[in-house]
Amino acid sequence: MPPESTAQHDVAIIGAGLAGCLAAALLGRRGHRVTLYERRDDPRATGAERGRSINLALSARGLSALAEVGLEDDVLAQGLPMHGRMVHAPDAAPQLQPYSADRDRAIHSVSRSRLNEILLDTAEAVPGVSIEFGHQLDGIDLDTGSLTFRTAEGALDRPATLVLGADGSYAASRRAVTFRPGFDFSQDYLSHGYKELTVPALDGDFALDPGALHIWPQGSSMMIALPNLDRSFTCTLFWTADEFDALRTDDDIRSHFATHYPDVAGLIPDLVGDYRANPVGSLVTIRCSPWVHHGAGASLALLGDAAHAIVPFFGQGANCAFEDCLALDRLLAAAGDDLRGALAAYERARKANCDAIADMALDNFVEMRDRVSSPVFRLRSQARHALERAVPGRFPTRYELVSFSTTPYVEIEGRMRRQNLGLAGAATGAVAGLGAAMLAVRKLVGTPTRKS
């Protein structure tokens, strides 16, 4: 168990989602007094909201953070490894594109709702941590150290010296400081939304290969499918508003899927009902600054989606949020009594990294919906994997650095540029060397005289 912090705080965490629960467990183990406030009822009793899961793809960063509270093995047991992308082209057989050169590394498909339940149980079991459901944050007064909540019993005030805003993309904790002087905020919506469908088990088994993340690239849009432990697949459509609006009748829906997703359309028994019942969600990138705010009575720090919501196309939303929690926990423990210094160090450590993965996630959307079906893309990927096998550790792909390492996100693009320059230089040198060798051979054997 980690050593207790020399300074113990009364911590209020807003939001009992993935990041809030992990932060509560980490800080509680340090000896802080933690109260976790959640506006919803306990999801362990009410169940997950329909059509809003977007299965998680857990990878090295998230698993490293979960290991700190002893959950890595438990969570892996609840997931399924995916070793690559299975690309479904309309005019060709599905093709597996491995994520790593050794073909052994995998990201893990995990139910968001199940992981949330595990983290709630873990946080609740830590001495000094309590959870209050049905508490909607109404306001934060950092000068008095008071939080106001709406509950079924009426308004309540609660004290705290440290407030952590972990209440998601549309965070009430962030709104509490949005109009403070100097606060910068932006939200950029994709023109695409998402809708979930389910491919159930077929004769008691998986209807698709469970060892891959399946992608149906369509150029401007796509569908993906991730496997579940019950042998079903959660499919997610990423379409523009025009594409969703175009399917008005039941026949429109059936015809569209038969044309664009022919190998999966027949695997969804209630395709029309599923399509109509599930909502269309939005995809947003949120950036704000500063993440940390102080008053005479309390300090506020934002983490996870409340600070930096990103689109899901690199599978790093939860992984990145878990890294936030781990960094905050370690910096608070190292800072002793210097709370403000610890929070400032946390923002310095994380802000640039989160901006970097937000940009990479947007770029990966283009790759998934368009580039993965290109023969040039496939050849380039195969060449990079061949280099990595020949010289292990020297030429990892961007995907490997993001998903299978804890290399700071902000360093990855620079490393890729250096690798590309090195490869270009090596190629130029090889061509120059070949030219010199040919010239030497010509001098040695002599140049034939042209006959007139």
C-alpha positions in Angstrom: 0.0 0.0 0.0 1.3 3.5 -0.8 2.7 5.6 2.1 0.2 8.1 3.6 0.6 11.7 2.5 2.1 14.0 5.0 -0.8 16.4 4.4 -4.3 15.1 4.4 -7.2 16.9 2.8 -11.0 16.8 2.8 -11.5 15.9 -0.9 -14.7 16.3 -2.8 -14.7 14.5 -6.1 -17.5 15.5 -8.5 -18.6 12.6 -10.7 -18.4 8.8 -9.9 -17.5 7.8 -13.4 -14.3 6.0 -14.3 -11.8 8.9 -13.5 -13.7 10.0 -10.3 -13.7 6.5 -8.9 -10.0 5.8 -9.6 -9.0 9.2 -8.1 -11.1 8.4 -5.0 -9.4 5.0 -4.6 -5.9 6.4 -5.1 -6.3 9.4 -2.8 -8.2 7.3 -0.2 -5.2 4.9 0.0 -3.0 7.9 0.8 -5.1 8.7 3.8 -7.2 11.6 2.4 -10.8 11.9 3.5 -12.7 11.6 0.2 -16.4 12.0 -0.7 -17.4 11.1 -4.2 -20.6 12.9 -5.4 -22.6 11.6 -8.3 -25.8 13.1 -9.8 -27.2 9.8 -11.0 -28.5 6.9 -9.0 -26.1 4.0 -8.3 -25.5 2.4 -11.7 -24.8 -0.9 -10.0 -28.5 -0.9 -9.1 -30.0 0.8 -12.1 -27.9 -0.6 -14.9 -26.2 1.2 -17.8 -27.8 3.7 -20.0 -28.9 2.2 -23.3 -26.9 3.0 -26.4 -24.3 5.1 -24.7 -21.4 2.7 -23.9 -18.8 3.0 -26.7 -16.9 0.0 -25.4 -13.5 0.9 -24.0 -10.2 -0.1 -25.6 -7.9 -0.3 -22.5 -4.2 -0.3 -23.2 -0.9 0.2 -21.4 -1.6 3.6 -19.8 -4.9 2.7 -18.3 -3.7 -0.7 -17.2 -0.7 0.8 -15.5 -2.9 3.2 -13.5 -5.4 0.4 -12.6 -2.4 -1.7 -11.3 -1.8 1.0 -8.7 -5.1 -0.1 -7.0 -4.6 -3.8 -7.7 -7.2 -4.0 -10.5 -5.1 -4.8 -13.6 -5.7 -8.5 -13.5 -9.3 -8.3 -12.4 -10.1 -5.9 -15.3 -8.2 -7.9 -17.9 -10.3 -10.9 -16.8 -13.4 -8.8 -17.8 -12.1 -8.0 -21.2 -11.1 -9.5 -24.5 -7.8 -8.9 -26.3 -7.9 -7.4 -29.8 -4.6 -7.9 -31.6 -5.4 -5.7 -34.7 -7.9 -4.1 -36.9 -10.1 -6.4 -39.1 -10.9 -4.2 -42.1 -14.1 -5.1 -43.9 -14.0 -3.8 -47.5 -17.2 -4.0 -49.6 -15.4 -5.8 -52.4 -12.8 -8.0 -50.6 -12.5 -10.5 -47.8 -11.8 -9.1 -44.3 -8.1 -8.4 -43.7 -6.4 -8.3 -40.3 -3.9 -5.4 -39.8 -1.9 -6.3 -36.6 -1.4 -3.5 -34.1 2.2 -4.5 -33.3 5.2 -5.9 -35.2 5.3 -9.0 -33.0 1.5 -9.6 -33.5 1.3 -10.4 -29.8 0.4 -7.0 -28.3 -3.3 -6.2 -27.9 -5.7 -3.6 -26.7 -8.5 -4.9 -24.5 -12.3 -4.5 -25.2 -13.9 -3.8 -21.8 -17.5 -2.9 -21.0 -17.5 0.7 -19.7 -20.4 0.0 -17.4 -18.7 -3.1 -15.9 -15.5 -1.3 -15.4 -17.4 1.5 -13.7 -19.0 -1.0 -11.3 -15.6 -2.5 -10.5 -14.1 0.9 -9.7 -17.1 1.9 -7.6 -16.7 -1.3 -5.5 -12.9 -0.6 -5.2 -13.4 3.1 -4.1 -16.1 2.2 -1.7 -13.9 -0.4 0.0 -11.1 2.1 0.8 -11.3 3.4 4.4 -12.1 7.1 4.4 -13.9 7.1 1.0 -17.7 7.6 0.9 -20.0 7.8 -2.1 -23.1 10.0 -2.3 -25.5 9.3 -5.2 -28.3 11.6 -6.3 -26.2 14.7 -5.7 -26.3 17.2 -8.5 -23.7 19.9 -8.2 -25.2 23.4 -8.2 -22.3 25.6 -7.3 -18.8 25.8 -5.8 -17.6 28.6 -3.5 -13.9 28.4 -3.4 -13.6 31.2 -0.9 -15.7 29.5 1.7 -14.8 25.9 0.7 -18.5 25.1 0.3 -20.3 23.0 -2.4 -24.0 23.2 -3.0 -25.9 20.2 -4.3 -29.5 19.5 -5.4 -30.9 16.3 -4.0 -34.3 14.6 -3.6 -34.4 16.1 -0.1 -33.6 19.6 -1.2 -30.5 21.8 -1.4 -27.4 20.7 0.7 -24.1 22.4 1.4 -21.0 20.4 1.9 -17.4 21.4 2.8 -14.1 20.6 1.1 -10.6 21.9 0.9 -9.8 20.2 -2.4 -12.4 19.7 -5.1 -11.7 17.5 -8.1 -14.0 17.9 -11.1 -14.3 14.5 -12.8 -17.9 14.9 -14.1 -17.4 14.5 -17.8 -17.5 16.5 -21.0 -20.4 18.7 -19.8 -19.0 19.1 -16.3 -20.9 21.2 -13.8 -17.6 21.6 -11.9 -16.1 23.3 -15.0 -19.1 25.5 -15.4 -18.5 26.8 -11.9 -15.3 28.5 -13.0 -16.1 29.1 -16.7 -16.7 32.8 -16.2 -13.7 33.5 -14.1 -11.4 36.1 -15.6 -8.7 34.4 -17.7 -10.5 31.1 -18.2 -10.2 29.9 -21.8 -12.7 27.3 -23.1 -13.4 25.7 -26.5 -15.6 22.9 -27.7 -15.3 21.6 -31.2 -18.0 19.1 -32.4 -17.4 16.7 -35.3 -20.0 16.8 -38.0 -20.4 13.1 -37.2 -22.4 11.5 -34.4 -22.5 7.9 -33.2 -25.2 5.3 -32.7 -24.8 1.8 -31.2 -26.1 -1.5 -32.5 -25.6 -5.1 -31.2 -24.5 -8.2 -33.0 -25.7 -11.0 -30.7 -24.0 -14.4 -30.3 -24.6 -16.7 -33.2 -25.5 -20.3 -32.2 -23.7 -19.6 -28.8 -20.5 -18.3 -30.4 -19.1 -15.1 -31.7 -20.5 -14.1 -35.1 -17.2 -12.3 -36.0 -13.6 -12.9 -35.0 -13.3 -11.8 -31.3 -9.6 -11.2 -31.5 -9.8 -8.0 -33.5 -11.4 -4.6 -33.6 -13.6 -4.7 -36.7 -13.8 -1.6 -39.0 -16.1 -1.0 -42.0 -14.4 2.1 -43.6 -16.7 4.1 -45.9 -14.4 7.0 -46.8 -16.5 9.7 -45.1 -17.9 7.5 -42.3 -17.5 4.1 -40.8 -18.8 1.4 -38.4 -16.7 -0.4 -35.8 -17.4 -3.5 -33.7 -15.8 -4.6 -30.4 -16.3 -8.0 -28.8 -18.0 -8.6 -25.4 -17.7 -11.4 -22.9 -21.2 -12.7 -23.6 -20.0 -13.3 -27.2 -21.9 -10.4 -28.6 -20.4 -7.4 -30.4 -21.1 -3.7 -29.7 -21.2 -2.0 -33.1 -20.9 1.8 -33.3 -21.8 3.8 -36.4 -19.9 7.0 -36.9 -22.0 8.9 -39.5 -22.7 12.4 -40.5 -26.0 14.0 -39.6 -27.0 13.8 -43.3 -26.4 10.0 -43.3 -28.5 9.5 -40.2 -31.3 11.7 -41.5 -31.4 9.9 -44.9 -32.6 6.7 -43.4 -36.3 7.5 -42.9 -38.1 4.3 -43.5 -37.6 0.7 -42.4 -36.7 -0.2 -46.0 -34.1 2.6 -46.1 -32.4 1.1 -43.1 -32.4 -2.4 -44.4 -31.3 -1.3 -47.9 -28.5 0.9 -46.6 -27.0 -1.8 -44.4 -27.3 -4.5 -47.1 -25.4 -2.2 -49.5 -22.7 -0.8 -47.2 -22.3 -3.4 -44.5 -23.4 -6.6 -46.3 -21.4 -9.1 -44.1 -23.0 -7.8 -40.9 -26.5 -6.7 -41.9 -27.8 -10.3 -41.5 -26.2 -10.7 -38.1 -28.4 -8.2 -36.4 -31.8 -9.9 -36.0 -33.7 -6.7 -35.0 -31.7 -4.3 -37.1 -34.5 -1.8 -37.6 -35.7 -1.9 -34.0 -32.2 -1.5 -32.7 -31.4 1.3 -35.0 -34.6 3.2 -34.2 -34.4 2.7 -30.4 -30.8 3.8 -29.8 -30.0 7.6 -29.7 -27.5 9.5 -31.7 -24.6 10.8 -29.5 -22.3 13.7 -30.2 -18.5 13.7 -30.5 -16.7 16.7 -29.1 -13.2 17.8 -28.3 -13.0 20.1 -25.3 -10.0 22.2 -24.3 -9.8 24.6 -21.4 -7.3 26.5 -19.3 -6.4 26.8 -16.5 -7.5 23.5 -15.0 -6.6 24.6 -11.5 -8.4 27.4 -9.5 -7.9 28.6 -5.9 -9.9 30.5 -3.4 -9.4 31.4 0.3 -11.2 28.2 1.4 -10.6 25.5 -1.3 -8.9 24.6 -4.5 -10.4 23.1 -7.6 -8.7 20.9 -10.2 -10.3 19.4 -13.3 -9.4 16.0 -14.6 -10.5 13.6 -17.3 -13.2 14.7 -19.8 -14.0 17.7 -17.6 -10.6 19.1 -18.5 -10.0 17.6 -21.9 -12.7 15.6 -23.6 -11.4 13.9 -26.8 -13.0 11.8 -29.5 -12.8 8.0 -29.2 -10.8 7.2 -32.3 -7.5 6.3 -30.6 -9.2 4.5 -27.7 -7.4 6.8 -25.3 -10.2 8.7 -23.5 -10.2 6.5 -20.4 -6.5 5.7 -20.6 -5.7 9.4 -20.7 -8.0 10.2 -17.8 -6.5 7.4 -15.7 -3.1 8.9 -16.4 -4.4 12.2 -15.0 -5.5 10.4 -11.8 -2.1 8.7 -11.4 -0.2 11.9 -12.0 -2.3 13.9 -9.5 -2.0 11.2 -6.8 1.8 11.0 -7.1 2.3 14.8 -7.2 0.1 15.4 -4.2 2.0 12.7 -2.3 5.4 14.2 -3.2 4.4 17.8 -2.4 3.7 17.4 1.3 2.0 20.6 2.5 2.3 22.5 -0.8 -1.1 21.8 -2.3 -0.9 24.7 -4.7 2.5 23.6 -5.9 1.2 20.0 -6.5 -1.8 21.2 -8.5 0.3 23.5 -10.6 2.7 20.6 -11.3 -0.2 18.4 -12.2 -1.5 20.9 -14.8 2.0 21.4 -16.2 2.5 17.6 -16.5 -0.8 16.8 -18.2 -2.1 19.8 -20.2 0.3 19.5 -23.2 0.0 15.7 -23.3 -3.8 15.9 -23.4 -3.8 18.4 -26.2 -1.4 16.1 -28.1 -3.6 13.0 -27.8 -6.7 15.1 -28.7 -5.0 16.0 -32.0 -3.9 12.4 -32.7 -7.4 11.1 -32.0 -8.9 13.4 -34.6 -6.3 12.3 -37.1 -6.9 8.7 -36.4 -10.5 9.1 -37.3 -9.4 9.9 -40.8 -7.1 6.9 -40.8 -9.8 4.5 -39.6 -12.6 5.6 -41.9 -10.4 6.1 -45.0 -6.7 5.2 -45.0 -6.9 1.7 -43.6 -8.5 0.4 -46.8 -5.7 1.9 -49.0 -3.1 -0.6 -50.4 -0.4 2.1 -49.9 -1.4 2.4 -46.2 -1.2 -1.4 -45.8 2.2 -1.6 -47.5 3.6 1.2 -45.4 2.3 -0.5 -42.2 3.9 -3.8 -43.2 7.2 -2.1 -44.0 7.2 -0.4 -40.6 6.5 -3.7 -38.8 9.3 -5.4 -40.7 11.7 -2.7 -39.6 10.6 -3.0 -36.0 11.1 -6.8 -36.1 14.5 -6.3 -37.7 15.6 -3.7 -35.2 13.4 -4.1 -32.1 12.6 -0.9 -30.3 14.1 1.4 -33.0 11.1 2.0 -35.3 7.8 1.6 -33.4 4.7 3.0 -35.1 2.7 5.9 -33.7 0.0 3.4 -32.7 2.5 1.3 -30.7 3.8 4.3 -28.8 0.3 5.5 -27.9 -1.2 2.2 -27.0 1.6 0.0 -25.8 3.9 2.4 -24.0 3.6 5.2 -21.5 5.8 7.5 -23.6 4.3 11.0 -23.0 1.8 11.8 -25.7 3.5 15.1 -26.3 6.8 13.4 -27.3 5.3 11.0 -29.9 4.9 13.2 -32.9 8.5 14.5 -32.5 9.8 10.9 -32.3 7.9 9.9 -35.4 9.3 12.9 -37.3 12.9 11.9 -36.3 12.2 8.3 -37.3 10.9 9.4 -40.7 13.9 11.7 -41.3 16.2 8.8 -40.3 14.5 6.4 -42.7 14.6 9.0 -45.5 18.3 9.6 -44.8 19.0 5.9 -44.8 17.2 5.4 -48.1 19.1 8.3 -49.7 22.4 6.9 -48.4 21.5 3.5 -49.8 20.7 4.9 -53.2 23.9 7.0 -53.2 25.9 3.9 -52.2 24.4 1.9 -54.9 25.2 4.6 -57.5 28.9 4.8 -56.3 29.2 1.0 -56.5 27.8 1.0 -60.1 30.3 3.7 -61.1 33.2 1.8 -59.6 32.2 -1.4 -61.5 32.0 0.6 -64.8 35.5 2.0 -64.2 36.8 -1.5 -63.4 35.4 -3.2 -66.5 35.6 -0.2 -68.8 32.8 1.5 -70.7 31.9 -0.2 -74.0 32.5 1.9 -77.1 29.3 2.7 -78.9 29.4 1.6 -82.5 28.4 4.1 -85.1 
